[in-house]
Amino acid sequence: MVLPEWVLEHLRCPRSGGKLFVASQSVINGLVQLSRDAKLMNVMGRTISQVPSQGLVSENGMWFYPVDEGVACLLADEAIEMTAGVQ
């Protein structure tokens, strides 16, 4: 588990305000592929070269937030926009 369930209940997406859910392995795999193709960027336009093995996805499915060693990066400017290639 990325974060304890009781923590997830209180977290909200900084961009949409909706709930956050643990990203599925298929989402992570899609992000890894985009990273390999140099097509993965955060909101500020910075290319993401290394995708964490865990993360959170916004309720609306538009935003991904990496989790590294149990710490979620919930900065609006660091959000990764989910594209049609990621499910």
PDB file of N, CA, C and O in Angstrom:
ATOM      1  N   MET A   1       0.841  -1.185   0.000  1.00  0.00           N
ATOM      2  CA  MET A   1       0.000   0.000   0.000  1.00  0.00           C
ATOM      3  C   MET A   1       0.887   1.249   0.000  1.00  0.00           C
ATOM      4  O   MET A   1       1.884   1.316   0.718  1.00  0.00           O
ATOM      5  N   VAL A   2       0.513   2.215  -0.800  1.00  0.00           N
ATOM      6  CA  VAL A   2       1.256   3.463  -0.929  1.00  0.00           C
ATOM      7  C   VAL A   2       1.172   4.279   0.360  1.00  0.00           C
ATOM      8  O   VAL A   2       2.196   4.640   0.939  1.00  0.00           O
ATOM      9  N   LEU A   3      -0.009   4.558   0.789  1.00  0.00           N
ATOM     10  CA  LEU A   3      -0.263   5.324   2.010  1.00  0.00           C
ATOM     11  C   LEU A   3      -1.395   4.632   2.761  1.00  0.00           C
ATOM     12  O   LEU A   3      -2.230   3.971   2.143  1.00  0.00           O
ATOM     13  N   PRO A   4      -1.434   4.775   4.079  1.00  0.00           N
ATOM     14  CA  PRO A   4      -2.539   4.182   4.836  1.00  0.00           C
ATOM     15  C   PRO A   4      -3.896   4.731   4.362  1.00  0.00           C
ATOM     16  O   PRO A   4      -4.003   5.889   3.959  1.00  0.00           O
ATOM     17  N   GLU A   5      -4.892   3.902   4.417  1.00  0.00           N
ATOM     18  CA  GLU A   5      -6.233   4.287   3.953  1.00  0.00           C
ATOM     19  C   GLU A   5      -6.751   5.534   4.681  1.00  0.00           C
ATOM     20  O   GLU A   5      -7.397   6.389   4.075  1.00  0.00           O
ATOM     21  N   TRP A   6      -6.464   5.628   5.974  1.00  0.00           N
ATOM     22  CA  TRP A   6      -6.966   6.790   6.722  1.00  0.00           C
ATOM     23  C   TRP A   6      -6.334   8.098   6.232  1.00  0.00           C
ATOM     24  O   TRP A   6      -6.952   9.158   6.330  1.00  0.00           O
ATOM     25  N   VAL A   7      -5.116   8.028   5.711  1.00  0.00           N
ATOM     26  CA  VAL A   7      -4.479   9.222   5.157  1.00  0.00           C
ATOM     27  C   VAL A   7      -5.127   9.572   3.823  1.00  0.00           C
ATOM     28  O   VAL A   7      -5.432  10.737   3.564  1.00  0.00           O
ATOM     29  N   LEU A   8      -5.337   8.568   2.978  1.00  0.00           N
ATOM     30  CA  LEU A   8      -5.953   8.803   1.664  1.00  0.00           C
ATOM     31  C   LEU A   8      -7.331   9.444   1.777  1.00  0.00           C
ATOM     32  O   LEU A   8      -7.727  10.228   0.915  1.00  0.00           O
ATOM     33  N   GLU A   9      -8.058   9.114   2.832  1.00  0.00           N
ATOM     34  CA  GLU A   9      -9.398   9.687   3.028  1.00  0.00           C
ATOM     35  C   GLU A   9      -9.364  11.206   3.173  1.00  0.00           C
ATOM     36  O   GLU A   9     -10.348  11.882   2.870  1.00  0.00           O
ATOM     37  N   HIS A  10      -8.246  11.739   3.631  1.00  0.00           N
ATOM     38  CA  HIS A  10      -8.149  13.179   3.902  1.00  0.00           C
ATOM     39  C   HIS A  10      -7.410  13.967   2.824  1.00  0.00           C
ATOM     40  O   HIS A  10      -7.472  15.197   2.805  1.00  0.00           O
ATOM     41  N   LEU A  11      -6.718  13.276   1.935  1.00  0.00           N
ATOM     42  CA  LEU A  11      -5.967  13.964   0.889  1.00  0.00           C
ATOM     43  C   LEU A  11      -6.871  14.385  -0.259  1.00  0.00           C
ATOM     44  O   LEU A  11      -7.835  13.692  -0.586  1.00  0.00           O
ATOM     45  N   ARG A  12      -6.562  15.507  -0.860  1.00  0.00           N
ATOM     46  CA  ARG A  12      -7.305  15.997  -2.016  1.00  0.00           C
ATOM     47  C   ARG A  12      -6.311  16.448  -3.076  1.00  0.00           C
ATOM     48  O   ARG A  12      -5.193  16.865  -2.773  1.00  0.00           O
ATOM     49  N   CYS A  13      -6.744  16.354  -4.313  1.00  0.00           N
ATOM     50  CA  CYS A  13      -5.928  16.779  -5.444  1.00  0.00           C
ATOM     51  C   CYS A  13      -5.781  18.296  -5.381  1.00  0.00           C
ATOM     52  O   CYS A  13      -6.783  19.006  -5.305  1.00  0.00           O
ATOM     53  N   PRO A  14      -4.545  18.806  -5.411  1.00  0.00           N
ATOM     54  CA  PRO A  14      -4.364  20.254  -5.363  1.00  0.00           C
ATOM     55  C   PRO A  14      -4.869  20.977  -6.609  1.00  0.00           C
ATOM     56  O   PRO A  14      -5.109  22.183  -6.556  1.00  0.00           O
ATOM     57  N   ARG A  15      -5.033  20.282  -7.710  1.00  0.00           N
ATOM     58  CA  ARG A  15      -5.497  20.923  -8.947  1.00  0.00           C
ATOM     59  C   ARG A  15      -7.012  20.867  -9.084  1.00  0.00           C
ATOM     60  O   ARG A  15      -7.631  21.857  -9.473  1.00  0.00           O
ATOM     61  N   SER A  16      -7.623  19.715  -8.769  1.00  0.00           N
ATOM     62  CA  SER A  16      -9.065  19.570  -8.979  1.00  0.00           C
ATOM     63  C   SER A  16      -9.877  19.645  -7.686  1.00  0.00           C
ATOM     64  O   SER A  16     -11.072  19.936  -7.722  1.00  0.00           O
ATOM     65  N   GLY A  17      -9.241  19.387  -6.556  1.00  0.00           N
ATOM     66  CA  GLY A  17      -9.949  19.379  -5.282  1.00  0.00           C
ATOM     67  C   GLY A  17     -10.632  18.053  -4.991  1.00  0.00           C
ATOM     68  O   GLY A  17     -11.214  17.882  -3.920  1.00  0.00           O
ATOM     69  N   GLY A  18     -10.570  17.102  -5.934  1.00  0.00           N
ATOM     70  CA  GLY A  18     -11.207  15.799  -5.745  1.00  0.00           C
ATOM     71  C   GLY A  18     -10.346  14.843  -4.948  1.00  0.00           C
ATOM     72  O   GLY A  18      -9.200  15.142  -4.611  1.00  0.00           O
ATOM     73  N   LYS A  19     -10.921  13.685  -4.654  1.00  0.00           N
ATOM     74  CA  LYS A  19     -10.215  12.645  -3.917  1.00  0.00           C
ATOM     75  C   LYS A  19      -9.042  12.120  -4.729  1.00  0.00           C
ATOM     76  O   LYS A  19      -8.975  12.296  -5.946  1.00  0.00           O
ATOM     77  N   LEU A  20      -8.123  11.472  -4.030  1.00  0.00           N
ATOM     78  CA  LEU A  20      -6.981  10.827  -4.663  1.00  0.00           C
ATOM     79  C   LEU A  20      -7.051   9.329  -4.404  1.00  0.00           C
ATOM     80  O   LEU A  20      -7.470   8.891  -3.332  1.00  0.00           O
ATOM     81  N   PHE A  21      -6.635   8.547  -5.399  1.00  0.00           N
ATOM     82  CA  PHE A  21      -6.641   7.091  -5.302  1.00  0.00           C
ATOM     83  C   PHE A  21      -5.259   6.560  -5.679  1.00  0.00           C
ATOM     84  O   PHE A  21      -4.507   7.207  -6.409  1.00  0.00           O
ATOM     85  N   VAL A  22      -4.944   5.384  -5.172  1.00  0.00           N
ATOM     86  CA  VAL A  22      -3.681   4.743  -5.507  1.00  0.00           C
ATOM     87  C   VAL A  22      -3.683   4.408  -6.990  1.00  0.00           C
ATOM     88  O   VAL A  22      -4.647   3.839  -7.504  1.00  0.00           O
ATOM     89  N   ALA A  23      -2.604   4.761  -7.676  1.00  0.00           N
ATOM     90  CA  ALA A  23      -2.481   4.490  -9.115  1.00  0.00           C
ATOM     91  C   ALA A  23      -2.311   2.985  -9.340  1.00  0.00           C
ATOM     92  O   ALA A  23      -1.572   2.317  -8.617  1.00  0.00           O
ATOM     93  N   SER A  24      -2.997   2.473 -10.338  1.00  0.00           N
ATOM     94  CA  SER A  24      -2.887   1.058 -10.685  1.00  0.00           C
ATOM     95  C   SER A  24      -1.560   0.801 -11.393  1.00  0.00           C
ATOM     96  O   SER A  24      -0.905   1.732 -11.861  1.00  0.00           O
ATOM     97  N   GLN A  25      -1.175  -0.456 -11.466  1.00  0.00           N
ATOM     98  CA  GLN A  25       0.067  -0.804 -12.151  1.00  0.00           C
ATOM     99  C   GLN A  25      -0.011  -0.451 -13.629  1.00  0.00           C
ATOM    100  O   GLN A  25       1.006  -0.101 -14.229  1.00  0.00           O
ATOM    101  N   SER A  26      -1.194  -0.533 -14.227  1.00  0.00           N
ATOM    102  CA  SER A  26      -1.320  -0.174 -15.644  1.00  0.00           C
ATOM    103  C   SER A  26      -1.079   1.323 -15.857  1.00  0.00           C
ATOM    104  O   SER A  26      -0.530   1.715 -16.887  1.00  0.00           O
ATOM    105  N   VAL A  27      -1.480   2.160 -14.904  1.00  0.00           N
ATOM    106  CA  VAL A  27      -1.198   3.602 -14.984  1.00  0.00           C
ATOM    107  C   VAL A  27       0.303   3.833 -14.898  1.00  0.00           C
ATOM    108  O   VAL A  27       0.866   4.586 -15.692  1.00  0.00           O
ATOM    109  N   ILE A  28       0.946   3.189 -13.939  1.00  0.00           N
ATOM    110  CA  ILE A  28       2.401   3.327 -13.785  1.00  0.00           C
ATOM    111  C   ILE A  28       3.108   2.876 -15.058  1.00  0.00           C
ATOM    112  O   ILE A  28       4.027   3.545 -15.529  1.00  0.00           O
ATOM    113  N   ASN A  29       2.682   1.745 -15.614  1.00  0.00           N
ATOM    114  CA  ASN A  29       3.302   1.230 -16.845  1.00  0.00           C
ATOM    115  C   ASN A  29       3.134   2.207 -18.004  1.00  0.00           C
ATOM    116  O   ASN A  29       4.060   2.404 -18.791  1.00  0.00           O
ATOM    117  N   GLY A  30       1.961   2.817 -18.110  1.00  0.00           N
ATOM    118  CA  GLY A  30       1.720   3.811 -19.165  1.00  0.00           C
ATOM    119  C   GLY A  30       2.611   5.027 -19.017  1.00  0.00           C
ATOM    120  O   GLY A  30       3.119   5.559 -20.005  1.00  0.00           O
ATOM    121  N   LEU A  31       2.803   5.471 -17.769  1.00  0.00           N
ATOM    122  CA  LEU A  31       3.674   6.608 -17.514  1.00  0.00           C
ATOM    123  C   LEU A  31       5.134   6.266 -17.821  1.00  0.00           C
ATOM    124  O   LEU A  31       5.878   7.095 -18.345  1.00  0.00           O
ATOM    125  N   VAL A  32       5.527   5.048 -17.492  1.00  0.00           N
ATOM    126  CA  VAL A  32       6.897   4.609 -17.792  1.00  0.00           C
ATOM    127  C   VAL A  32       7.137   4.633 -19.297  1.00  0.00           C
ATOM    128  O   VAL A  32       8.191   5.074 -19.757  1.00  0.00           O
ATOM    129  N   GLN A  33       6.163   4.159 -20.056  1.00  0.00           N
ATOM    130  CA  GLN A  33       6.314   4.156 -21.515  1.00  0.00           C
ATOM    131  C   GLN A  33       6.410   5.579 -22.063  1.00  0.00           C
ATOM    132  O   GLN A  33       7.242   5.852 -22.928  1.00  0.00           O
ATOM    133  N   LEU A  34       5.580   6.473 -21.576  1.00  0.00           N
ATOM    134  CA  LEU A  34       5.658   7.872 -22.008  1.00  0.00           C
ATOM    135  C   LEU A  34       7.012   8.487 -21.647  1.00  0.00           C
ATOM    136  O   LEU A  34       7.570   9.278 -22.408  1.00  0.00           O
ATOM    137  N   SER A  35       7.526   8.113 -20.484  1.00  0.00           N
ATOM    138  CA  SER A  35       8.835   8.606 -20.067  1.00  0.00           C
ATOM    139  C   SER A  35       9.931   8.101 -21.004  1.00  0.00           C
ATOM    140  O   SER A  35      10.836   8.852 -21.366  1.00  0.00           O
ATOM    141  N   ARG A  36       9.850   6.846 -21.390  1.00  0.00           N
ATOM    142  CA  ARG A  36      10.829   6.282 -22.322  1.00  0.00           C
ATOM    143  C   ARG A  36      10.792   6.997 -23.670  1.00  0.00           C
ATOM    144  O   ARG A  36      11.816   7.151 -24.336  1.00  0.00           O
ATOM    145  N   ASP A  37       9.603   7.425 -24.056  1.00  0.00           N
ATOM    146  CA  ASP A  37       9.434   8.127 -25.331  1.00  0.00           C
ATOM    147  C   ASP A  37       9.697   9.632 -25.192  1.00  0.00           C
ATOM    148  O   ASP A  37       9.514  10.390 -26.145  1.00  0.00           O
ATOM    149  N   ALA A  38      10.127  10.055 -23.997  1.00  0.00           N
ATOM    150  CA  ALA A  38      10.381  11.475 -23.690  1.00  0.00           C
ATOM    151  C   ALA A  38       9.140  12.341 -23.905  1.00  0.00           C
ATOM    152  O   ALA A  38       9.243  13.482 -24.356  1.00  0.00           O
ATOM    153  N   LYS A  39       7.978  11.798 -23.583  1.00  0.00           N
ATOM    154  CA  LYS A  39       6.721  12.531 -23.748  1.00  0.00           C
ATOM    155  C   LYS A  39       6.016  12.797 -22.414  1.00  0.00           C
ATOM    156  O   LYS A  39       4.862  13.223 -22.397  1.00  0.00           O
ATOM    157  N   LEU A  40       6.698  12.549 -21.316  1.00  0.00           N
ATOM    158  CA  LEU A  40       6.086  12.713 -20.009  1.00  0.00           C
ATOM    159  C   LEU A  40       6.602  13.996 -19.370  1.00  0.00           C
ATOM    160  O   LEU A  40       7.804  14.160 -19.157  1.00  0.00           O
ATOM    161  N   MET A  41       5.665  14.913 -19.066  1.00  0.00           N
ATOM    162  CA  MET A  41       6.037  16.201 -18.482  1.00  0.00           C
ATOM    163  C   MET A  41       5.082  16.566 -17.357  1.00  0.00           C
ATOM    164  O   MET A  41       3.932  16.129 -17.322  1.00  0.00           O
ATOM    165  N   ASN A  42       5.591  17.379 -16.440  1.00  0.00           N
ATOM    166  CA  ASN A  42       4.707  17.889 -15.402  1.00  0.00           C
ATOM    167  C   ASN A  42       4.013  19.151 -15.914  1.00  0.00           C
ATOM    168  O   ASN A  42       4.251  19.575 -17.045  1.00  0.00           O
ATOM    169  N   VAL A  43       3.183  19.731 -15.111  1.00  0.00           N
ATOM    170  CA  VAL A  43       2.397  20.904 -15.502  1.00  0.00           C
ATOM    171  C   VAL A  43       3.279  22.080 -15.922  1.00  0.00           C
ATOM    172  O   VAL A  43       2.895  22.867 -16.787  1.00  0.00           O
ATOM    173  N   MET A  44       4.441  22.196 -15.321  1.00  0.00           N
ATOM    174  CA  MET A  44       5.352  23.305 -15.620  1.00  0.00           C
ATOM    175  C   MET A  44       6.182  23.065 -16.880  1.00  0.00           C
ATOM    176  O   MET A  44       6.977  23.919 -17.273  1.00  0.00           O
ATOM    177  N   GLY A  45       5.999  21.903 -17.515  1.00  0.00           N
ATOM    178  CA  GLY A  45       6.710  21.611 -18.749  1.00  0.00           C
ATOM    179  C   GLY A  45       8.046  20.918 -18.569  1.00  0.00           C
ATOM    180  O   GLY A  45       8.771  20.716 -19.543  1.00  0.00           O
ATOM    181  N   ARG A  46       8.383  20.552 -17.349  1.00  0.00           N
ATOM    182  CA  ARG A  46       9.632  19.840 -17.089  1.00  0.00           C
ATOM    183  C   ARG A  46       9.479  18.367 -17.466  1.00  0.00           C
ATOM    184  O   ARG A  46       8.518  17.718 -17.051  1.00  0.00           O
ATOM    185  N   THR A  47      10.406  17.844 -18.236  1.00  0.00           N
ATOM    186  CA  THR A  47      10.364  16.447 -18.649  1.00  0.00           C
ATOM    187  C   THR A  47      10.646  15.542 -17.456  1.00  0.00           C
ATOM    188  O   THR A  47      11.574  15.778 -16.683  1.00  0.00           O
ATOM    189  N   ILE A  48       9.830  14.504 -17.322  1.00  0.00           N
ATOM    190  CA  ILE A  48       9.985  13.529 -16.247  1.00  0.00           C
ATOM    191  C   ILE A  48      10.701  12.317 -16.827  1.00  0.00           C
ATOM    192  O   ILE A  48      10.165  11.628 -17.694  1.00  0.00           O
ATOM    193  N   SER A  49      11.910  12.061 -16.348  1.00  0.00           N
ATOM    194  CA  SER A  49      12.685  10.951 -16.905  1.00  0.00           C
ATOM    195  C   SER A  49      12.590   9.685 -16.068  1.00  0.00           C
ATOM    196  O   SER A  49      12.833   8.592 -16.579  1.00  0.00           O
ATOM    197  N   GLN A  50      12.241   9.810 -14.797  1.00  0.00           N
ATOM    198  CA  GLN A  50      12.135   8.638 -13.933  1.00  0.00           C
ATOM    199  C   GLN A  50      10.783   8.641 -13.237  1.00  0.00           C
ATOM    200  O   GLN A  50      10.474   9.535 -12.450  1.00  0.00           O
ATOM    201  N   VAL A  51       9.986   7.627 -13.539  1.00  0.00           N
ATOM    202  CA  VAL A  51       8.647   7.517 -12.959  1.00  0.00           C
ATOM    203  C   VAL A  51       8.729   6.674 -11.693  1.00  0.00           C
ATOM    204  O   VAL A  51       9.301   5.584 -11.714  1.00  0.00           O
ATOM    205  N   PRO A  52       8.165   7.163 -10.592  1.00  0.00           N
ATOM    206  CA  PRO A  52       8.166   6.364  -9.369  1.00  0.00           C
ATOM    207  C   PRO A  52       7.312   5.112  -9.538  1.00  0.00           C
ATOM    208  O   PRO A  52       6.429   5.054 -10.394  1.00  0.00           O
ATOM    209  N   SER A  53       7.590   4.123  -8.714  1.00  0.00           N
ATOM    210  CA  SER A  53       6.840   2.868  -8.799  1.00  0.00           C
ATOM    211  C   SER A  53       5.480   2.965  -8.126  1.00  0.00           C
ATOM    212  O   SER A  53       4.679   2.034  -8.215  1.00  0.00           O
ATOM    213  N   GLN A  54       5.208   4.087  -7.450  1.00  0.00           N
ATOM    214  CA  GLN A  54       3.920   4.291  -6.792  1.00  0.00           C
ATOM    215  C   GLN A  54       3.470   5.732  -7.004  1.00  0.00           C
ATOM    216  O   GLN A  54       4.282   6.631  -7.223  1.00  0.00           O
ATOM    217  N   GLY A  55       2.165   5.926  -6.936  1.00  0.00           N
ATOM    218  CA  GLY A  55       1.647   7.277  -7.073  1.00  0.00           C
ATOM    219  C   GLY A  55       0.161   7.332  -6.794  1.00  0.00           C
ATOM    220  O   GLY A  55      -0.480   6.317  -6.522  1.00  0.00           O
ATOM    221  N   LEU A  56      -0.367   8.530  -6.867  1.00  0.00           N
ATOM    222  CA  LEU A  56      -1.787   8.776  -6.642  1.00  0.00           C
ATOM    223  C   LEU A  56      -2.378   9.418  -7.886  1.00  0.00           C
ATOM    224  O   LEU A  56      -1.717  10.191  -8.579  1.00  0.00           O
ATOM    225  N   VAL A  57      -3.626   9.086  -8.154  1.00  0.00           N
ATOM    226  CA  VAL A  57      -4.347   9.623  -9.309  1.00  0.00           C
ATOM    227  C   VAL A  57      -5.573  10.349  -8.795  1.00  0.00           C
ATOM    228  O   VAL A  57      -6.244   9.889  -7.870  1.00  0.00           O
ATOM    229  N   SER A  58      -5.858  11.488  -9.403  1.00  0.00           N
ATOM    230  CA  SER A  58      -7.037  12.262  -9.007  1.00  0.00           C
ATOM    231  C   SER A  58      -8.317  11.527  -9.390  1.00  0.00           C
ATOM    232  O   SER A  58      -8.334  10.704 -10.305  1.00  0.00           O
ATOM    233  N   GLU A  59      -9.367  11.841  -8.678  1.00  0.00           N
ATOM    234  CA  GLU A  59     -10.675  11.223  -8.887  1.00  0.00           C
ATOM    235  C   GLU A  59     -11.150  11.372 -10.331  1.00  0.00           C
ATOM    236  O   GLU A  59     -11.784  10.466 -10.873  1.00  0.00           O
ATOM    237  N   ASN A  60     -10.846  12.507 -10.954  1.00  0.00           N
ATOM    238  CA  ASN A  60     -11.279  12.734 -12.337  1.00  0.00           C
ATOM    239  C   ASN A  60     -10.347  12.085 -13.351  1.00  0.00           C
ATOM    240  O   ASN A  60     -10.591  12.152 -14.555  1.00  0.00           O
ATOM    241  N   GLY A  61      -9.266  11.450 -12.860  1.00  0.00           N
ATOM    242  CA  GLY A  61      -8.350  10.734 -13.745  1.00  0.00           C
ATOM    243  C   GLY A  61      -7.419  11.615 -14.560  1.00  0.00           C
ATOM    244  O   GLY A  61      -6.757  11.130 -15.478  1.00  0.00           O
ATOM    245  N   MET A  62      -7.359  12.891 -14.243  1.00  0.00           N
ATOM    246  CA  MET A  62      -6.545  13.813 -15.040  1.00  0.00           C
ATOM    247  C   MET A  62      -5.138  14.031 -14.496  1.00  0.00           C
ATOM    248  O   MET A  62      -4.248  14.425 -15.250  1.00  0.00           O
ATOM    249  N   TRP A  63      -4.912  13.784 -13.195  1.00  0.00           N
ATOM    250  CA  TRP A  63      -3.643  14.160 -12.577  1.00  0.00           C
ATOM    251  C   TRP A  63      -3.008  13.003 -11.836  1.00  0.00           C
ATOM    252  O   TRP A  63      -3.686  12.229 -11.160  1.00  0.00           O
ATOM    253  N   PHE A  64      -1.681  12.898 -11.974  1.00  0.00           N
ATOM    254  CA  PHE A  64      -0.883  11.883 -11.281  1.00  0.00           C
ATOM    255  C   PHE A  64       0.107  12.593 -10.369  1.00  0.00           C
ATOM    256  O   PHE A  64       0.738  13.574 -10.761  1.00  0.00           O
ATOM    257  N   TYR A  65       0.234  12.086  -9.153  1.00  0.00           N
ATOM    258  CA  TYR A  65       1.174  12.622  -8.178  1.00  0.00           C
ATOM    259  C   TYR A  65       2.071  11.489  -7.698  1.00  0.00           C
ATOM    260  O   TYR A  65       1.572  10.489  -7.181  1.00  0.00           O
ATOM    261  N   PRO A  66       3.381  11.624  -7.857  1.00  0.00           N
ATOM    262  CA  PRO A  66       4.291  10.556  -7.451  1.00  0.00           C
ATOM    263  C   PRO A  66       4.364  10.391  -5.936  1.00  0.00           C
ATOM    264  O   PRO A  66       4.200  11.348  -5.179  1.00  0.00           O
ATOM    265  N   VAL A  67       4.613   9.165  -5.518  1.00  0.00           N
ATOM    266  CA  VAL A  67       4.864   8.849  -4.113  1.00  0.00           C
ATOM    267  C   VAL A  67       6.238   8.208  -4.058  1.00  0.00           C
ATOM    268  O   VAL A  67       6.486   7.195  -4.713  1.00  0.00           O
ATOM    269  N   ASP A  68       7.126   8.797  -3.280  1.00  0.00           N
ATOM    270  CA  ASP A  68       8.489   8.296  -3.170  1.00  0.00           C
ATOM    271  C   ASP A  68       8.782   7.987  -1.704  1.00  0.00           C
ATOM    272  O   ASP A  68       8.745   8.877  -0.854  1.00  0.00           O
ATOM    273  N   GLU A  69       9.072   6.725  -1.419  1.00  0.00           N
ATOM    274  CA  GLU A  69       9.364   6.272  -0.060  1.00  0.00           C
ATOM    275  C   GLU A  69       8.253   6.662   0.917  1.00  0.00           C
ATOM    276  O   GLU A  69       8.526   7.081   2.042  1.00  0.00           O
ATOM    277  N   GLY A  70       7.018   6.523   0.485  1.00  0.00           N
ATOM    278  CA  GLY A  70       5.868   6.796   1.334  1.00  0.00           C
ATOM    279  C   GLY A  70       5.487   8.256   1.455  1.00  0.00           C
ATOM    280  O   GLY A  70       4.581   8.592   2.218  1.00  0.00           O
ATOM    281  N   VAL A  71       6.162   9.141   0.712  1.00  0.00           N
ATOM    282  CA  VAL A  71       5.857  10.570   0.773  1.00  0.00           C
ATOM    283  C   VAL A  71       5.278  11.018  -0.564  1.00  0.00           C
ATOM    284  O   VAL A  71       5.930  10.921  -1.604  1.00  0.00           O
ATOM    285  N   ALA A  72       4.046  11.510  -0.517  1.00  0.00           N
ATOM    286  CA  ALA A  72       3.376  11.970  -1.734  1.00  0.00           C
ATOM    287  C   ALA A  72       3.775  13.410  -2.036  1.00  0.00           C
ATOM    288  O   ALA A  72       3.787  14.260  -1.146  1.00  0.00           O
ATOM    289  N   CYS A  73       4.100  13.673  -3.287  1.00  0.00           N
ATOM    290  CA  CYS A  73       4.411  15.032  -3.738  1.00  0.00           C
ATOM    291  C   CYS A  73       3.120  15.637  -4.281  1.00  0.00           C
ATOM    292  O   CYS A  73       2.747  15.403  -5.431  1.00  0.00           O
ATOM    293  N   LEU A  74       2.451  16.408  -3.447  1.00  0.00           N
ATOM    294  CA  LEU A  74       1.158  16.981  -3.818  1.00  0.00           C
ATOM    295  C   LEU A  74       1.267  18.470  -4.130  1.00  0.00           C
ATOM    296  O   LEU A  74       0.453  19.274  -3.677  1.00  0.00           O
ATOM    297  N   LEU A  75       2.266  18.815  -4.898  1.00  0.00           N
ATOM    298  CA  LEU A  75       2.425  20.197  -5.348  1.00  0.00           C
ATOM    299  C   LEU A  75       1.724  20.353  -6.687  1.00  0.00           C
ATOM    300  O   LEU A  75       1.976  19.578  -7.610  1.00  0.00           O
ATOM    301  N   ALA A  76       0.855  21.337  -6.806  1.00  0.00           N
ATOM    302  CA  ALA A  76       0.091  21.540  -8.042  1.00  0.00           C
ATOM    303  C   ALA A  76       0.999  21.692  -9.252  1.00  0.00           C
ATOM    304  O   ALA A  76       0.663  21.208 -10.333  1.00  0.00           O
ATOM    305  N   ASP A  77       2.139  22.353  -9.098  1.00  0.00           N
ATOM    306  CA  ASP A  77       3.058  22.566 -10.222  1.00  0.00           C
ATOM    307  C   ASP A  77       3.835  21.315 -10.618  1.00  0.00           C
ATOM    308  O   ASP A  77       4.425  21.273 -11.698  1.00  0.00           O
ATOM    309  N   GLU A  78       3.845  20.306  -9.768  1.00  0.00           N
ATOM    310  CA  GLU A  78       4.561  19.059 -10.055  1.00  0.00           C
ATOM    311  C   GLU A  78       3.624  17.963 -10.561  1.00  0.00           C
ATOM    312  O   GLU A  78       4.071  16.856 -10.860  1.00  0.00           O
ATOM    313  N   ALA A  79       2.337  18.261 -10.658  1.00  0.00           N
ATOM    314  CA  ALA A  79       1.370  17.275 -11.140  1.00  0.00           C
ATOM    315  C   ALA A  79       1.705  16.853 -12.565  1.00  0.00           C
ATOM    316  O   ALA A  79       2.174  17.654 -13.374  1.00  0.00           O
ATOM    317  N   ILE A  80       1.455  15.588 -12.852  1.00  0.00           N
ATOM    318  CA  ILE A  80       1.661  15.064 -14.199  1.00  0.00           C
ATOM    319  C   ILE A  80       0.288  14.853 -14.814  1.00  0.00           C
ATOM    320  O   ILE A  80      -0.532  14.098 -14.293  1.00  0.00           O
ATOM    321  N   GLU A  81       0.050  15.531 -15.930  1.00  0.00           N
ATOM    322  CA  GLU A  81      -1.248  15.405 -16.598  1.00  0.00           C
ATOM    323  C   GLU A  81      -1.341  14.045 -17.262  1.00  0.00           C
ATOM    324  O   GLU A  81      -0.455  13.646 -18.019  1.00  0.00           O
ATOM    325  N   MET A  82      -2.428  13.334 -16.970  1.00  0.00           N
ATOM    326  CA  MET A  82      -2.653  12.028 -17.574  1.00  0.00           C
ATOM    327  C   MET A  82      -3.082  12.245 -19.020  1.00  0.00           C
ATOM    328  O   MET A  82      -3.916  13.105 -19.302  1.00  0.00           O
ATOM    329  N   THR A  83      -2.521  11.476 -19.920  1.00  0.00           N
ATOM    330  CA  THR A  83      -2.860  11.599 -21.339  1.00  0.00           C
ATOM    331  C   THR A  83      -3.710  10.423 -21.781  1.00  0.00           C
ATOM    332  O   THR A  83      -3.925   9.486 -21.013  1.00  0.00           O
ATOM    333  N   ALA A  84      -4.187  10.467 -22.994  1.00  0.00           N
ATOM    334  CA  ALA A  84      -5.035   9.393 -23.509  1.00  0.00           C
ATOM    335  C   ALA A  84      -4.308   8.061 -23.524  1.00  0.00           C
ATOM    336  O   ALA A  84      -4.960   7.018 -23.484  1.00  0.00           O
ATOM    337  N   GLY A  85      -2.978   8.056 -23.579  1.00  0.00           N
ATOM    338  CA  GLY A  85      -2.216   6.822 -23.627  1.00  0.00           C
ATOM    339  C   GLY A  85      -2.072   6.131 -22.281  1.00  0.00           C
ATOM    340  O   GLY A  85      -1.568   5.010 -22.216  1.00  0.00           O
ATOM    341  N   VAL A  86      -2.504   6.776 -21.209  1.00  0.00           N
ATOM    342  CA  VAL A  86      -2.382   6.219 -19.865  1.00  0.00           C
ATOM    343  C   VAL A  86      -3.770   5.884 -19.348  1.00  0.00           C
ATOM    344  O   VAL A  86      -4.673   6.721 -19.356  1.00  0.00           O
ATOM    345  N   GLN A  87      -3.924   4.646 -18.898  1.00  0.00           N
ATOM    346  CA  GLN A  87      -5.241   4.222 -18.384  1.00  0.00           C
ATOM    347  C   GLN A  87      -5.093   3.537 -17.063  1.00  0.00           C
ATOM    348  O   GLN A  87      -6.086   3.111 -16.474  1.00  0.00           O
TER     349      GLN A  87
END
